[in-house]
Amino acid sequence: MIEYAVLSCVFCYSPLALTGNETGLWFVGDINPQAATFSGKPQDLDYELCERFLEKQYIVVRPFTRRPAALAIGKQALWFIDDTSGIGLYKTHLPSLQRSTASKSTSLQSSTLEAVFETEEKPTDFLMYQGQPLVAFGNSPEGELHLYQYQDKEWNALAPLVGSHAHVALLQNQLIAAVPNNVGISIWYFKDGSWLAGEELEMEGELVDLICRDDWPIFVSRVGETITLAGLQQEGFVEIASLDIPKGRWGVSSSPFGLSVVGVERKGITTVIDIGWPSGAISEPIIFEERPMQDDSLLVTVLFVSTLAVSIILISKIRRPVQKTTN
């Protein structure tokens, strides 16, 4: 009974819907209810899909009425799931100009419902595997890690893995899983449709997440109000960073700044701590500010006028009569 209570406390934290890579960082932010009153935002929209813009700013990609459970980035598209009634799988396209212009014409993207997966379990991981969305359930009643991939408009089950409170990630196109045990964690690798046993490692604290950067599996563990990021290399664990848990919902992701720890408070404050890669240098906490979307109507007008002027000049040169010369 005591063991169950300890595990319940460890896993009762609310993870942040967050994803990133070397080109961008995306997260689900909370709209401050009081700020929404003065900003003109609809009152029934409580959450926003946000994209980091430069170091200290973010832009809003699209609003939500319900909070997504997880995000995953693919090729020019961002996928997300909710778990209100089963698992709803959605896709939002990300224009390539969005990160450089932050204009209204490339923001506020709509999303499409791609599929629904009927289940009462809560997803523990969501990622892209072989270019397709993969949902993982690491706390199944059977004490197994269950994985389902959405392919050709169907949900296909992958081989399960025995173990509770497991996490899975993508390590250079290969699935890797971490399963807590009595002394730490056991590592498993997915190959040719089955799981192969890997390292058995001691770990302090409880495993709360698994991410990958380059050829490094990175394990996020928690002891009290402190989280530690440790990478796995041939010699064993290499501690990368240790820091206090951010306020609110939080998560860790790869990002253009290395690794980023993001915390989102219900009152709309988003705090980011960047961890240099591979140096492990920890930045001061950064409080994000929303970057207003730029109205690009002026830019369109300037381009139109410029194009028109160039066309007139070319036409005038073409129609200019040729002067005959006489000897």
Phi, psi and omega per residue, in radians:
M1 nan -0.738 3.106
I2 -1.115 -0.730 -3.135
E3 -1.068 -0.711 3.137
Y4 -1.129 -0.674 3.136
A5 -1.143 -0.705 3.125
V6 -1.099 -0.793 3.141
L7 -1.125 -0.635 3.126
S8 -1.116 -0.690 3.139
C9 -1.186 -0.666 -3.099
V10 -1.137 -0.703 -3.009
F11 -1.768 0.196 -3.136
C12 -1.537 -0.072 3.127
Y13 -1.197 2.698 -3.079
S14 -1.721 1.874 -3.125
P15 -1.235 2.635 3.119
L16 -1.547 2.374 3.019
A17 -1.238 1.950 -2.940
L18 -2.653 2.461 3.033
T19 -2.697 2.736 -3.137
G20 -2.984 2.962 3.048
N21 -2.683 -2.803 -3.087
E22 -1.243 -0.207 -3.083
T23 -1.898 -0.289 -3.084
G24 -2.942 2.952 3.117
L25 -2.430 2.249 -3.106
W26 -2.232 2.507 3.136
F27 -2.681 2.858 3.085
V28 -1.727 2.016 -3.134
G29 -1.717 2.722 3.064
D30 -1.648 2.398 3.060
I31 -1.513 2.185 3.089
N32 -1.090 2.075 -3.101
P33 -0.986 -0.658 -3.135
Q34 -1.276 -0.704 3.133
A35 -1.163 -0.582 -3.124
A36 -1.101 -0.522 -3.140
T37 -1.102 -0.617 -3.072
F38 -1.721 -0.169 -3.087
S39 -1.637 -0.148 -3.138
G40 1.472 0.117 3.127
K41 -1.357 2.518 3.122
P42 -0.978 2.483 -3.045
Q43 -1.272 -0.347 -3.111
D44 -1.542 0.034 3.100
L45 -1.788 1.990 -3.048
D46 -1.851 -0.244 -3.025
Y47 -2.382 2.779 -3.129
E48 -2.459 2.422 2.940
L49 -1.416 2.073 -3.035
C50 -2.045 2.625 3.069
E51 -2.188 2.305 3.125
R52 -1.110 2.364 3.117
F53 -2.162 1.955 -3.023
L54 1.054 -2.660 -2.990
E55 -1.489 -0.686 -2.955
K56 -2.106 0.202 -3.094
Q57 -2.245 2.814 3.025
Y58 -2.412 2.757 3.031
I59 -2.104 2.692 -3.128
V60 -1.591 2.164 3.118
V61 -1.509 -0.774 3.082
R62 -2.894 2.644 3.119
P63 -1.566 2.857 3.116
F64 -2.346 2.603 2.944
T65 -1.611 -0.446 3.082
R66 -2.136 2.626 -3.117
R67 -1.404 2.113 3.033
P68 -1.078 2.615 -3.127
A69 -1.465 -0.524 -3.093
A70 -2.852 2.747 3.117
L71 -2.168 2.694 3.026
A72 -2.611 2.394 -3.080
I73 -1.766 2.297 3.067
G74 -2.083 -2.738 3.138
K75 -1.396 1.933 3.120
Q76 0.957 0.388 3.103
A77 -2.601 2.530 3.063
L78 -2.015 2.241 -3.132
W79 -1.796 2.589 3.031
F80 -2.576 2.777 3.138
I81 -2.227 2.652 2.917
D82 -2.170 2.817 -3.093
D83 -2.274 0.673 3.126
T84 -1.255 -0.853 3.089
S85 -2.414 1.652 -2.960
G86 1.276 -2.750 3.114
I87 -2.018 2.013 3.053
G88 -1.665 2.240 -3.117
L89 -1.842 2.165 -3.083
Y90 -2.192 2.767 3.101
K91 -2.362 2.353 3.079
T92 -2.180 2.226 3.126
H93 -1.360 2.517 3.140
L94 -2.057 1.811 3.117
P95 -1.054 2.492 -3.092
S96 -1.170 -0.401 -3.133
L97 -1.387 -0.238 -2.983
Q98 -1.042 -0.742 -3.060
R99 -1.264 -0.330 -3.099
S100 -1.763 -0.481 -3.062
T101 -1.842 -0.610 -3.076
A102 0.935 0.707 -3.136
S103 -1.654 2.801 -3.084
K104 -1.117 -0.547 -3.095
S105 -1.220 -0.316 -3.138
T106 -1.913 0.132 -3.126
S107 -2.006 -3.075 3.108
L108 0.899 0.929 -3.107
Q109 -1.323 2.540 3.062
S110 -1.463 2.846 3.126
S111 -2.213 2.753 3.139
T112 -2.118 2.469 3.056
L113 -1.402 2.039 -3.092
E114 -1.595 -0.647 -3.081
A115 -2.905 2.898 3.061
V116 -2.262 2.352 3.092
F117 -2.007 2.053 -3.072
E118 -1.435 2.039 3.129
T119 -2.866 2.746 3.034
E120 -1.811 -0.070 3.120
E121 -1.363 2.720 3.107
K122 -1.715 2.292 3.131
P123 -1.198 2.500 3.108
T124 -1.927 -0.361 3.082
D125 -2.585 2.624 3.115
F126 -2.546 2.176 -3.060
L127 -2.698 3.012 3.075
M128 -1.752 2.222 3.127
Y129 -2.255 2.126 -3.076
Q130 0.973 0.628 3.089
G131 1.385 0.070 -3.102
Q132 -2.185 2.609 -3.113
P133 -1.150 2.478 3.132
L134 -2.317 2.218 3.115
V135 -1.914 2.301 -3.117
A136 -2.054 2.466 3.077
F137 -2.115 1.771 -3.049
G138 -1.614 -0.013 -3.111
N139 -2.187 0.756 -3.091
S140 -1.212 2.668 3.103
P141 -1.048 -0.435 3.139
E142 -1.376 -0.063 -3.098
G143 1.245 0.643 -3.131
E144 -2.327 2.734 2.970
L145 -1.548 2.069 3.122
H146 -1.881 2.392 -3.129
L147 -2.280 2.404 3.120
Y148 -2.340 2.253 -3.125
Q149 -1.945 2.410 3.134
Y150 -1.608 1.930 -3.107
Q151 -2.389 2.346 3.081
D152 0.901 0.737 3.086
K153 1.107 0.450 3.072
E154 -2.393 2.674 3.050
W155 -1.626 2.093 -3.127
N156 -1.973 2.261 -3.118
A157 -1.437 2.358 2.993
L158 -1.643 2.947 -3.129
A159 -1.051 2.316 3.111
P160 -1.306 2.875 3.131
L161 -2.276 2.230 -3.110
V162 -1.198 2.296 3.112
G163 2.475 2.518 -3.141
S164 -1.785 2.699 3.106
H165 1.011 0.674 -3.137
A166 -1.474 2.731 3.028
H167 -2.265 2.619 -3.098
V168 -2.308 2.579 3.129
A169 -2.593 3.022 -3.132
L170 -1.865 2.057 -3.139
L171 -1.942 1.720 -3.141
Q172 0.834 1.029 3.073
N173 1.268 0.106 3.106
Q174 -2.119 2.394 3.096
L175 -1.294 2.389 3.070
I176 -2.269 2.455 -3.120
A177 -2.230 2.581 3.063
A178 -2.138 2.223 -3.108
V179 -2.109 2.085 3.099
P180 -1.111 2.531 3.044
N181 -2.399 -2.899 -3.042
N182 -1.155 -0.489 -3.069
V183 -1.948 -0.243 -3.089
G184 2.993 -1.984 -3.138
I185 -2.479 2.701 2.989
S186 -1.975 2.426 -3.093
I187 -1.790 2.407 3.129
W188 -2.282 2.579 -3.136
Y189 -2.169 2.359 -3.113
F190 -1.625 2.081 -3.098
K191 -2.528 2.295 3.099
D192 0.919 0.700 3.034
G193 1.439 0.116 3.136
S194 -2.484 2.876 -3.113
W195 -1.668 2.300 3.113
L196 -1.957 2.323 -3.108
A197 -1.208 2.434 3.095
G198 -2.071 -2.308 -3.036
E199 -1.339 2.668 2.947
E200 -1.978 2.062 -2.996
L201 -2.222 2.509 3.031
E202 -1.415 2.503 -3.128
M203 -2.572 2.344 3.044
E204 -1.493 2.479 -3.139
G205 1.440 -2.960 -3.093
E206 -1.956 2.394 3.112
L207 -1.218 2.195 3.127
V208 -2.060 -0.253 3.117
D209 -2.898 2.798 3.083
L210 -2.419 2.147 3.083
I211 -2.281 2.985 3.132
C212 -2.358 2.538 3.057
R213 -2.441 2.119 -3.041
D214 0.977 -2.174 3.125
D215 -1.796 0.443 -3.121
W216 -1.900 2.015 2.841
P217 -1.287 2.330 -3.093
I218 -2.131 2.137 -3.064
F219 -1.803 2.227 3.135
V220 -1.795 2.015 -3.134
S221 -2.062 2.777 -3.057
R222 -2.294 2.319 2.993
V223 -2.276 1.909 -3.091
G224 1.093 -2.138 -3.132
E225 -1.813 0.392 3.139
T226 -2.134 2.398 3.050
I227 -1.997 2.569 3.134
T228 -2.202 2.339 3.054
L229 -1.846 2.127 -3.131
A230 -2.258 2.297 3.124
G231 -1.683 2.649 -3.131
L232 -1.808 2.127 3.026
Q233 -2.221 -3.121 -3.051
Q234 -1.048 -0.556 -3.119
E235 -1.450 -0.050 3.131
G236 2.039 -2.713 -3.123
F237 -1.226 2.426 3.014
V238 -2.175 1.994 -3.122
E239 -1.194 2.264 -3.136
I240 -1.701 -0.801 -3.119
A241 -2.851 2.722 3.054
S242 -2.427 2.294 -3.065
L243 -2.726 2.907 3.131
D244 -1.253 2.599 3.122
I245 -1.211 2.285 3.097
P246 -1.136 2.797 3.096
K247 -1.288 2.628 3.095
G248 1.365 -2.760 3.037
R249 -1.238 2.479 -3.078
W250 -2.534 2.827 3.112
G251 -2.861 2.941 -3.135
V252 -2.186 2.414 -3.117
S253 -2.616 2.712 2.903
S254 -1.165 2.624 -3.098
S255 -2.757 3.000 3.091
P256 -1.086 -0.321 -3.134
F257 -1.679 0.167 -3.119
G258 1.987 -1.835 2.985
L259 -2.098 2.478 -3.110
S260 -2.238 2.294 3.042
V261 -1.808 2.077 -3.036
V262 -2.043 2.322 3.059
G263 -2.168 2.303 -3.121
V264 -2.119 2.104 3.113
E265 -1.612 2.686 -3.101
R266 -1.084 -0.467 -3.141
K267 -1.426 0.185 2.999
G268 1.651 0.072 3.142
I269 -1.553 2.222 3.106
T270 -2.017 2.158 -3.133
T271 -2.026 2.364 -3.126
V272 -2.192 2.378 3.005
I273 -2.114 2.076 -3.135
D274 -1.614 2.436 3.101
I275 -2.062 1.978 -3.071
G276 -1.018 2.533 -3.141
W277 -2.118 2.210 0.037
P278 -1.690 0.271 -3.029
S279 -1.187 -0.560 -3.081
G280 1.421 0.162 3.118
A281 -1.166 2.257 -3.068
I282 -1.719 2.218 -3.141
S283 -1.415 2.905 2.966
E284 -1.218 2.664 3.100
P285 -1.016 2.347 3.132
I286 -1.956 2.169 3.071
I287 -1.655 2.067 -3.076
F288 -1.218 2.580 2.992
E289 -2.105 2.442 3.121
E290 -1.294 2.296 3.082
R291 -1.582 2.050 3.125
P292 -1.038 2.430 3.133
M293 -1.219 2.369 -3.073
Q294 -1.429 2.334 3.053
D295 -1.388 1.953 -3.030
D296 -1.616 0.273 3.126
S297 -1.117 -0.645 3.114
L298 -1.110 -0.733 3.120
L299 -1.077 -0.743 3.126
V300 -1.082 -0.744 3.141
T301 -1.080 -0.787 3.134
V302 -1.061 -0.769 3.135
L303 -1.108 -0.696 -3.134
F304 -1.128 -0.815 -3.136
V305 -1.100 -0.736 3.134
S306 -1.082 -0.783 3.135
T307 -1.094 -0.725 3.138
L308 -1.107 -0.738 -3.136
A309 -1.108 -0.764 3.118
V310 -1.089 -0.694 3.136
S311 -1.114 -0.723 3.139
I312 -1.107 -0.734 3.130
I313 -1.090 -0.768 -3.141
L314 -1.119 -0.736 -3.122
I315 -1.129 -0.695 -3.134
S316 -1.142 -0.630 3.112
K317 -1.206 -0.663 -3.128
I318 -1.185 -0.678 -3.064
R319 -1.518 -0.088 -3.129
R320 -1.152 2.206 -3.111
P321 -1.133 2.551 -3.137
V322 -1.427 2.195 3.141
Q323 -1.380 2.161 3.103
K324 -1.422 2.492 3.121
T325 -1.915 2.519 3.126
T326 -2.071 2.504 3.120
N327 -1.354 nan nan
